[in-house]
């Protein structure tokens, strides 16, 4: 779980408790030591919840980060840590993903990656992409400069609201969260995930959603960390055992 994901889940829980009358903004400010105006602005999405304030609220509610995870996520994380890994040859995209980087779709070079053995039947649909810096996604990418992308059509048409997708539009390919609309796609970045009014819109034509949505990112990591451990240093963005 990233800091951004923990932040979003905690804010959702706080808003739910305040809506139900179990908690008030004034009460939350008092027990956490945070000013009420700041608490109000954070809950409204006007201000970000810093790591210090996140810790203060978790402590005041007797929460931990584990309380923000579902049992399925905890089980999946534990299983992925201890399950057997296999080494695969994965194709590397010829062009990086990021602002002002076009989607070429071609992948020629191959590299070795150690991934969970349950993904053994998936590599033909997987490619590796280098990631260019994207300040709008810093909170969830956490400095990652490599991503494993799944090109299967089902990942692209059955949009997961928590998924991160490669969007190709206006000559660039970027990673974004996606929300399908009736005639357009709504694209959220990490810096405005909680503020739908600021989401970008991408009109859809007759070719459908699969045209701009090129792939789903399923793993991210850092190039400099790859040789240091027998298994790749990084994190999965989906259940690693999904097929």
Buried (B, 14 or more C-beta within 10 A) or exposed (E): BBBBBBBBBBBEBBBEBBEEEEBEBEBBBEBBEBEBEBBBEBBEBEBBBBEEBBEBBBEBBEBEBEEBBEEEBEEBBEBBEEEEBEEBEBBBBEBBBBEEBEBEBEBEEEEEBBBBBBBEEBBEBBBBBBBBEBEBBBBBBBEBBBBBBBBBEEBBEEBEEEBBBBBBBEEBBBBBBBBBEEEEBBBBBBBBBBEEEEBBEBEBEEEEBEBBBBBBBBBBBBEEBBEEEEBBEBBBBBBBBEE
